[in-house]
Amino acid sequence: MRAIALPVNLILLGSTGSIGRQALDIARAHPDKVRVRALAAHSNVALMAQQIAEFSPDVVAMADAEAASALRQQVSCRVLSGSEGVVEVASFDPADCVITAMVGAAGLQPTLAAIRMGRRIGLANKETMVVAGDLIQSMARSHQADILPVDSEHSAIYQCLMGESGMGVGKLILTASGGPFRDRALHTFAHITLEEALDHPNWDMGPKITVDSATMMNKGLEVIEARWLFDVPPDSIEVVIHPQSIIHSMVEFVDGSSKAQLGPPDMKVPIQFAMSAPGRWASNHGVLDWGADRRLTFLPPDPERYPCLPLAWQALRMGEGAGAVLNAANEEAVSLFLARRIGFTDVAPLLEGALGSISSADCGSIEARLAVDAEARSWVRQHAG
């Protein structure tokens, strides 16, 4: 990993979302260390206009064409539109670090564009690695692009592995809060409402990721991401429920020792590390009170409570293209749940059905992954009841 000279020229994809807003909080706190050069978002014109007024980027993009047109009436900077505009923003020069915080498979092509430019990638879009992690890593090596995960769990593992050779790794252990239904009676799951699923006990995230946390598909996607980020076999990845969200993940080594990264449940910590690494910047994010009466507890995830989670290992056993199927099916199912068209307990059967019905063989290219992505979305819509 190469250090970045200050100030860091930052491109932020997904600037109006939860991760994007927190990344701009860091830029706001460190004006001498971060220069915001370009922003991209989907359709939040009002917030994007505010961000432009404050940070004066050279160029911005709105994935929604109508939103881009409306924004042009309010600002003087260059405004691009559509997915092509977002890809152009990801390729903007000069830039040192591109934080990819767009939700879902929409982040794939912009991330690829940034990798081709040889930038540091602060990867908050786990779906990119789930869909094409093997291809992404190969391309990153070819273009000498560093990928630093922004997910708190993968950032924790990355930090635990710093200074290690990698040869002595025995197991990666991802921690999970267990979501809002960790202690809920199983017989009531059929009555879970959208509002209950969006009420996460520990983290402030967007609606899609919050629902994924409730089903624990979020953790399943992280299992697949970890397999490609850290080049470990699927059976060397484990998930444990850790309700306090203080230990963000751990690495167990072959000699029996383990490393854990601890910190408050604040996404600004891994976001800032993606910009500052291998160094660290002072912050006001808050620290743990080690004098407090604190208990850290762990328990294995119950597959009956979280039926989506085992599908991650199933997809990894099926081959690289199965990750694209699982991710697309999940995005579509969650979208239907957010629209109140299916129930909470309908999500897992739809994902399992898509995995079993769509062939993911011969998926050795980005184009092939996108093809099965489209097929999986169609399958879910057709079978959603």
C-alpha positions as CSV (number, residue, x, y, z in Angstrom):
1,M,0.0,0.0,0.0
2,R,1.4,3.4,-1.0
3,A,1.0,6.4,1.2
4,I,-0.8,9.4,-0.4
5,A,0.8,12.9,-0.2
6,L,-1.4,15.5,1.5
7,P,-3.8,16.9,0.7
8,V,-5.7,13.9,-0.6
9,N,-7.5,14.6,-3.8
10,L,-10.8,12.9,-3.1
11,I,-13.6,11.6,-5.5
12,L,-16.7,10.6,-3.6
13,L,-19.3,8.3,-5.3
14,G,-22.5,8.3,-3.4
15,S,-22.0,11.6,-1.7
16,T,-25.6,12.1,-0.5
17,G,-25.9,8.7,1.1
18,S,-24.9,7.7,4.7
19,I,-21.3,6.8,3.9
20,G,-20.9,9.8,1.6
21,R,-22.2,12.3,4.2
22,Q,-19.9,10.9,6.8
23,A,-16.9,11.0,4.4
24,L,-17.7,14.7,3.9
25,D,-17.8,15.1,7.6
26,I,-14.1,13.9,7.6
27,A,-13.2,16.3,4.8
28,R,-14.9,19.1,6.8
29,A,-12.9,18.2,9.9
30,H,-9.6,18.0,8.0
31,P,-9.6,20.8,5.4
32,D,-5.8,20.7,5.3
33,K,-5.7,17.0,4.5
34,V,-8.6,16.4,2.1
35,R,-9.6,18.3,-1.1
36,V,-12.9,17.2,-2.6
37,R,-12.4,17.2,-6.4
38,A,-15.6,15.4,-7.6
39,L,-18.9,14.1,-6.3
40,A,-21.5,11.7,-7.7
41,A,-25.0,10.8,-6.4
42,H,-28.3,9.4,-7.6
43,S,-31.0,12.0,-7.4
44,N,-30.9,14.1,-4.2
45,V,-30.6,17.5,-5.9
46,A,-31.1,19.6,-2.8
47,L,-28.3,17.9,-0.8
48,M,-25.9,17.8,-3.7
49,A,-26.4,21.6,-4.3
50,Q,-25.5,22.1,-0.6
51,Q,-22.4,19.9,-1.0
52,I,-21.3,21.8,-4.1
53,A,-21.7,25.2,-2.3
54,E,-19.6,24.0,0.6
55,F,-16.8,21.9,-1.0
56,S,-16.5,23.5,-4.5
57,P,-15.8,20.3,-6.5
58,D,-14.6,20.6,-10.1
59,V,-17.3,18.3,-11.5
60,V,-20.3,16.3,-10.2
61,A,-22.6,13.7,-11.6
62,M,-26.2,12.7,-11.0
63,A,-27.1,9.2,-12.1
64,D,-30.7,10.3,-12.6
65,A,-30.9,12.4,-15.7
66,E,-33.8,14.6,-14.5
67,A,-32.0,15.3,-11.3
68,A,-28.9,16.3,-13.3
69,S,-31.0,18.7,-15.3
70,A,-32.6,20.2,-12.2
71,L,-29.2,20.6,-10.6
72,R,-27.7,22.5,-13.6
73,Q,-30.3,25.2,-12.9
74,Q,-29.0,25.8,-9.4
75,V,-25.2,25.5,-9.6
76,S,-22.4,26.8,-11.8
77,C,-20.0,23.8,-11.7
78,R,-20.0,21.1,-14.4
79,V,-22.8,18.6,-14.0
80,L,-22.8,15.2,-15.8
81,S,-25.7,12.8,-15.9
82,G,-26.5,9.1,-16.1
83,S,-24.4,6.1,-15.4
84,E,-21.9,7.3,-18.0
85,G,-21.5,10.6,-16.1
86,V,-20.8,8.7,-12.9
87,V,-18.1,6.6,-14.6
88,E,-16.6,9.8,-16.0
89,V,-16.5,11.3,-12.5
90,A,-14.8,8.2,-11.2
91,S,-12.1,8.7,-13.8
92,F,-11.6,12.4,-13.1
93,D,-8.0,13.7,-12.8
94,P,-6.4,14.8,-10.6
95,A,-7.4,12.3,-7.9
96,D,-5.7,10.1,-5.3
97,C,-8.5,8.3,-3.6
98,V,-12.0,7.3,-4.8
99,I,-14.5,6.3,-2.2
100,T,-17.1,4.1,-3.8
101,A,-20.2,4.4,-1.7
102,M,-22.9,3.9,-4.3
103,V,-25.4,1.2,-3.2
104,G,-25.7,-2.1,-5.1
105,A,-24.4,-3.3,-8.4
106,A,-24.6,0.3,-9.7
107,G,-21.2,0.8,-8.1
108,L,-19.4,-1.8,-10.3
109,Q,-18.6,0.1,-13.4
110,P,-17.5,3.3,-11.6
111,T,-15.2,1.3,-9.4
112,L,-13.7,-0.4,-12.4
113,A,-13.1,3.0,-14.0
114,A,-11.3,4.2,-10.9
115,I,-9.2,1.0,-10.8
116,R,-8.1,1.5,-14.4
117,M,-6.8,4.9,-13.3
118,G,-4.6,3.3,-10.6
119,R,-6.2,5.1,-7.8
120,R,-6.6,4.1,-4.2
121,I,-10.2,2.7,-3.8
122,G,-12.0,3.2,-0.5
123,L,-14.4,0.4,-1.1
124,A,-17.8,0.9,0.7
125,N,-19.7,-0.8,-2.1
126,K,-19.4,-4.5,-1.1
127,E,-21.6,-5.6,-4.0
128,T,-18.7,-4.8,-6.4
129,M,-16.6,-7.6,-4.8
130,V,-19.5,-9.9,-4.4
131,V,-20.3,-9.7,-8.1
132,A,-16.8,-9.7,-9.5
133,G,-14.2,-10.0,-6.7
134,D,-11.9,-12.3,-8.6
135,L,-11.9,-10.0,-11.7
136,I,-11.6,-6.8,-9.6
137,Q,-8.5,-8.1,-7.8
138,S,-6.9,-9.2,-11.0
139,M,-7.5,-5.8,-12.5
140,A,-6.3,-3.9,-9.4
141,R,-3.0,-5.8,-9.6
142,S,-2.6,-5.0,-13.3
143,H,-3.2,-1.2,-12.7
144,Q,-1.5,-1.0,-9.3
145,A,-4.6,0.2,-7.6
146,D,-4.9,-0.3,-3.8
147,I,-8.2,-1.4,-2.5
148,L,-8.9,-0.5,1.1
149,P,-12.2,-1.7,2.5
150,V,-14.5,0.8,4.2
151,D,-16.9,-1.7,5.7
152,S,-16.0,-1.7,9.4
153,E,-15.5,-5.5,9.5
154,H,-13.2,-5.6,6.5
155,S,-11.3,-2.5,7.6
156,A,-10.8,-4.3,10.9
157,I,-9.4,-7.4,9.2
158,Y,-7.2,-5.2,7.0
159,Q,-5.7,-3.4,10.0
160,C,-5.2,-6.7,11.9
161,L,-3.2,-8.1,8.9
162,M,-1.0,-5.0,8.6
163,G,2.6,-6.2,9.3
164,E,1.7,-9.8,8.9
165,S,3.1,-12.0,6.1
166,G,-0.3,-13.6,5.4
167,M,1.1,-17.1,5.6
168,G,0.1,-17.6,9.2
169,V,-3.6,-16.7,8.8
170,G,-5.9,-19.5,10.1
171,K,-9.3,-17.9,10.1
172,L,-11.1,-14.5,9.5
173,I,-13.9,-13.9,12.0
174,L,-16.5,-11.3,11.0
175,T,-18.6,-9.9,13.8
176,A,-22.3,-9.1,13.4
177,S,-24.6,-7.1,15.7
178,G,-27.4,-9.5,15.0
179,G,-29.7,-6.7,13.8
180,P,-33.0,-5.7,15.3
181,F,-34.4,-9.2,15.5
182,R,-31.6,-10.9,17.4
183,D,-33.8,-11.7,20.4
184,R,-37.3,-11.6,18.7
185,A,-39.4,-14.8,19.0
186,L,-39.2,-16.8,15.7
187,H,-42.9,-17.4,15.5
188,T,-43.5,-13.6,15.1
189,F,-41.2,-13.2,12.1
190,A,-44.0,-13.4,9.6
191,H,-45.4,-10.2,11.2
192,I,-42.2,-8.1,11.0
193,T,-43.0,-4.7,9.5
194,L,-40.8,-2.5,7.3
195,E,-40.5,0.0,10.1
196,E,-39.2,-2.6,12.5
197,A,-36.7,-3.8,10.0
198,L,-35.4,-0.3,9.4
199,D,-34.8,0.3,13.2
200,H,-31.2,-0.9,13.6
201,P,-30.0,-0.9,17.2
202,N,-26.3,0.1,16.6
203,W,-25.7,1.6,13.2
204,D,-27.0,4.5,11.1
205,M,-27.2,3.2,7.5
206,G,-29.3,3.6,4.4
207,P,-32.5,1.6,4.1
208,K,-31.2,-1.2,1.8
209,I,-28.2,-1.9,4.0
210,T,-30.3,-1.7,7.1
211,V,-32.7,-4.4,5.8
212,D,-29.7,-6.5,4.8
213,S,-28.5,-6.3,8.4
214,A,-32.0,-7.4,9.6
215,T,-31.9,-10.5,7.4
216,M,-28.1,-10.8,7.9
217,M,-27.6,-11.0,4.1
218,N,-25.4,-8.0,4.7
219,K,-23.0,-10.3,6.6
220,G,-23.4,-13.0,3.9
221,L,-22.3,-10.4,1.3
222,E,-19.4,-9.5,3.6
223,V,-18.3,-13.2,3.7
224,I,-18.1,-13.3,-0.1
225,E,-16.3,-9.9,-0.1
226,A,-13.8,-11.2,2.5
227,R,-13.0,-14.2,0.4
228,W,-11.8,-12.0,-2.5
229,L,-10.4,-9.1,-0.6
230,F,-8.1,-11.3,1.5
231,D,-7.7,-14.4,-0.8
232,V,-8.8,-17.0,1.8
233,P,-10.9,-20.1,1.2
234,P,-14.6,-19.9,2.2
235,D,-14.2,-22.4,5.0
236,S,-11.6,-20.0,6.6
237,I,-14.3,-17.3,7.2
238,E,-16.5,-17.4,10.2
239,V,-19.3,-15.1,11.5
240,V,-20.1,-14.5,15.2
241,I,-22.9,-12.4,16.7
242,H,-21.4,-9.6,18.8
243,P,-24.2,-7.4,20.0
244,Q,-22.1,-4.6,21.4
245,S,-20.4,-3.9,18.0
246,I,-17.2,-3.0,19.8
247,I,-14.9,-5.7,18.2
248,H,-15.3,-5.0,14.5
249,S,-13.7,-8.3,13.4
250,M,-10.8,-10.6,14.2
251,V,-8.0,-12.6,12.7
252,E,-7.1,-16.0,14.1
253,F,-3.6,-17.2,13.3
254,V,-2.3,-20.7,13.0
255,D,-0.3,-20.5,16.2
256,G,-3.4,-20.0,18.2
257,S,-3.1,-16.2,18.7
258,S,-5.7,-13.7,17.5
259,K,-5.9,-10.0,16.7
260,A,-9.0,-7.9,17.0
261,Q,-9.7,-4.3,16.1
262,L,-11.9,-2.5,18.5
263,G,-13.6,0.9,18.5
264,P,-16.9,2.7,18.9
265,P,-19.6,1.8,16.4
266,D,-18.8,4.8,14.2
267,M,-18.3,4.4,10.4
268,K,-16.2,7.5,10.3
269,V,-13.3,5.5,11.7
270,P,-12.9,3.1,8.7
271,I,-13.8,5.8,6.2
272,Q,-11.0,8.0,7.5
273,F,-8.6,5.1,7.7
274,A,-9.2,4.5,4.0
275,M,-8.0,8.0,3.3
276,S,-5.1,8.2,5.8
277,A,-3.5,4.7,5.7
278,P,-0.9,3.7,6.5
279,G,-0.9,6.7,8.8
280,R,-3.7,7.9,11.1
281,W,-5.3,11.3,11.6
282,A,-6.5,12.7,14.9
283,S,-10.3,12.8,15.1
284,N,-13.2,13.7,17.3
285,H,-15.1,10.5,16.4
286,G,-15.1,9.4,20.0
287,V,-13.1,6.7,21.8
288,L,-14.0,3.8,24.0
289,D,-14.2,4.4,27.7
290,W,-12.0,1.6,29.1
291,G,-13.0,2.4,32.7
292,A,-16.6,1.6,32.0
293,D,-18.2,-1.6,33.2
294,R,-18.1,-3.3,29.8
295,R,-19.0,-6.8,28.7
296,L,-18.2,-8.2,25.3
297,T,-20.4,-11.2,24.3
298,F,-20.4,-13.6,21.4
299,L,-22.6,-16.3,20.1
300,P,-23.0,-18.3,16.8
301,P,-25.7,-17.1,14.3
302,D,-28.8,-19.2,14.3
303,P,-29.5,-20.4,10.7
304,E,-33.2,-20.6,11.4
305,R,-33.3,-17.0,12.5
306,Y,-30.9,-15.9,9.7
307,P,-31.6,-18.2,6.7
308,C,-30.0,-15.8,4.3
309,L,-26.5,-16.1,5.8
310,P,-25.7,-19.7,4.8
311,L,-26.4,-18.8,1.2
312,A,-23.1,-16.9,1.0
313,W,-21.1,-20.1,1.5
314,Q,-23.4,-21.9,-0.9
315,A,-22.7,-19.3,-3.6
316,L,-19.0,-19.5,-3.0
317,R,-19.1,-23.2,-3.5
318,M,-21.1,-22.9,-6.7
319,G,-18.4,-20.7,-8.4
320,E,-17.6,-17.0,-9.0
321,G,-20.7,-16.1,-11.0
322,A,-23.1,-17.3,-8.2
323,G,-22.1,-14.2,-6.2
324,A,-23.6,-12.0,-8.9
325,V,-26.8,-14.1,-8.9
326,L,-27.1,-13.9,-5.1
327,N,-26.4,-10.2,-4.9
328,A,-28.9,-9.3,-7.7
329,A,-31.6,-11.5,-6.2
330,N,-31.1,-9.8,-2.9
331,E,-31.2,-6.3,-4.3
332,E,-34.4,-7.0,-6.1
333,A,-36.0,-8.8,-3.1
334,V,-35.1,-6.0,-0.7
335,S,-36.4,-3.4,-3.1
336,L,-39.7,-5.3,-3.2
337,F,-39.8,-5.5,0.6
338,L,-39.1,-1.7,0.8
339,A,-42.0,-1.2,-1.6
340,R,-44.2,-3.4,0.7
341,R,-44.8,-5.9,-2.1
342,I,-43.4,-8.9,-0.2
343,G,-43.0,-9.7,3.5
344,F,-39.8,-10.0,5.5
345,T,-39.8,-13.8,5.5
346,D,-40.2,-13.9,1.7
347,V,-36.7,-12.6,1.1
348,A,-34.7,-15.7,1.9
349,P,-36.8,-18.2,-0.2
350,L,-36.5,-15.8,-3.2
351,L,-32.7,-15.7,-2.8
352,E,-32.4,-19.5,-2.5
353,G,-34.7,-20.0,-5.4
354,A,-32.7,-17.7,-7.7
355,L,-29.4,-19.4,-6.7
356,G,-30.9,-22.8,-7.6
357,S,-32.5,-21.8,-10.8
358,I,-30.0,-19.6,-12.6
359,S,-26.8,-21.1,-14.1
360,S,-23.7,-19.2,-13.1
361,A,-21.3,-21.3,-15.1
362,D,-19.0,-19.7,-17.7
363,C,-19.1,-16.3,-15.9
364,G,-15.5,-15.3,-16.5
365,S,-16.1,-11.8,-17.6
366,I,-17.8,-8.6,-16.3
367,E,-20.3,-8.9,-19.2
368,A,-21.3,-12.4,-18.1
369,R,-21.7,-11.4,-14.5
370,L,-24.0,-8.5,-15.6
371,A,-26.0,-10.9,-17.7
372,V,-26.7,-13.3,-14.8
373,D,-27.4,-10.2,-12.6
374,A,-30.2,-9.2,-15.0
375,E,-31.5,-12.8,-15.1
376,A,-31.6,-13.0,-11.3
377,R,-33.5,-9.8,-11.0
378,S,-36.1,-10.9,-13.5
379,W,-36.5,-14.3,-11.8
380,V,-37.2,-12.6,-8.4
381,R,-39.7,-10.3,-9.9
382,Q,-41.5,-13.2,-11.6
383,H,-41.6,-15.3,-8.4
384,A,-42.4,-12.6,-5.9
385,G,-46.0,-13.7,-5.6
